[in-house]
Amino acid sequence: MKYFGGCDVGSTYTKAVILDENGKMVADTTIRSKINSEQSAIAAMDEVLSKVGLKSSKDLEYLIGTGYGRNKVPFADENISEISCHAMGVHVVRCRYRPLL
């Protein structure tokens, strides 16, 4: 099974999620952000990785860092602004759930 991750490091909260290859969310967490954004990212990712039984973020196929501290997610394959992530989410949901004409 392939897994994909996201880590949103905000100034107040840090969120992490892992999806399986079918797009199903298999683990998520929300923690209070620490003063150090990198420590917040590591703590949140460690929590979701353990929920799935993975040992390291290297076990993920791809991981996106986003949010205020996105440039401090040391294991991210790519950093994207949260605004771009929101837009992509709307696009995916709209395409998936758009009523058939």
Summary of the structure (lengths in Angstrom):
residues: 101
radius of gyration: 13.8
end to end distance: 35.2
largest distance: 49.7
contacts: 302
relative contact order: 0.21
helix: 38%
strand: 30%
